[in-house]
Amino acid sequence: MARATETRARSREGESVVSQPGMEWMVLMFELDQSAMSLDGNALVGNALAKAAKAVRTALPEARLLHAGVPLHAEAAAVQAHSEINT
């Protein structure tokens, strides 16, 4: 809890928001039902985020999106490993 006072993120309507003049960032958290390191070769998280990003850009063309986090890196590594194992 002590770190909560060290951030500029504030809660608004249940979401974490960081504001600065002319821009707002919303931090979206999610949990996976399965391991991001699944070696089935499917980029489920990346594909779901790409689909969501397309919907956001359709509704808000001026929106800028940033995708980050360990699950995305883990999934990318798993997809690459699957490709290397199966070639």
C-alpha positions in Angstrom: 0.0 0.0 0.0 2.9 2.4 0.6 3.7 2.5 -3.1 0.2 3.7 -3.9 1.2 7.1 -2.7 4.2 7.1 -5.0 2.2 6.9 -8.2 0.3 9.5 -10.2 -2.3 6.9 -11.0 -5.7 7.5 -9.5 -8.8 5.4 -9.3 -11.8 6.6 -11.4 -14.9 4.4 -11.9 -12.9 1.4 -10.8 -10.1 1.9 -13.3 -6.6 3.3 -12.8 -6.1 6.5 -14.7 -3.0 8.7 -15.1 -3.8 12.2 -16.3 -1.6 15.0 -17.7 -2.5 18.0 -19.8 -4.1 16.9 -23.0 -3.8 13.2 -22.3 -5.2 10.4 -20.2 -3.8 6.9 -19.8 -6.0 4.1 -18.5 -4.3 1.1 -17.0 -6.2 -2.1 -17.8 -5.4 -5.2 -15.7 -6.3 -8.7 -16.8 -5.7 -12.3 -15.6 -5.2 -15.3 -17.9 -7.1 -18.5 -17.5 -4.1 -20.5 -18.7 -0.4 -20.1 -18.8 1.1 -17.5 -21.1 3.9 -20.0 -21.6 1.6 -22.5 -23.3 3.5 -24.2 -26.1 0.6 -24.7 -28.5 1.9 -22.0 -30.8 -1.2 -19.7 -30.5 -0.8 -16.1 -29.5 -4.2 -15.9 -27.7 -3.4 -12.8 -25.6 -1.7 -10.9 -28.4 -4.6 -11.8 -30.8 -7.2 -10.8 -28.3 -5.4 -7.5 -27.6 -5.1 -6.8 -31.4 -8.8 -7.4 -31.8 -9.6 -5.1 -28.9 -7.2 -2.4 -30.2 -8.9 -2.5 -33.6 -12.3 -1.9 -31.9 -10.8 1.0 -29.9 -9.3 2.6 -32.9 -12.6 2.2 -34.8 -14.4 4.0 -32.0 -11.6 6.5 -31.1 -9.2 7.0 -34.0 -7.1 9.4 -32.0 -6.5 6.8 -29.3 -2.9 5.7 -28.7 -2.5 2.2 -27.2 0.4 0.7 -25.4 0.6 -3.0 -24.7 3.0 -4.2 -22.1 3.6 -6.8 -19.5 5.1 -10.1 -18.7 2.2 -12.2 -20.2 2.8 -10.6 -23.6 6.5 -11.4 -23.5 6.0 -14.9 -22.1 3.4 -15.6 -24.9 5.8 -14.2 -27.6 8.6 -16.5 -26.3 6.2 -19.5 -26.2 5.1 -18.9 -29.8 8.7 -18.5 -30.9 9.7 -21.7 -29.1 6.8 -23.6 -30.6 7.9 -22.4 -34.1 11.5 -23.4 -33.4 10.6 -26.8 -32.0 8.4 -27.6 -35.0 10.7 -26.6 -37.8 
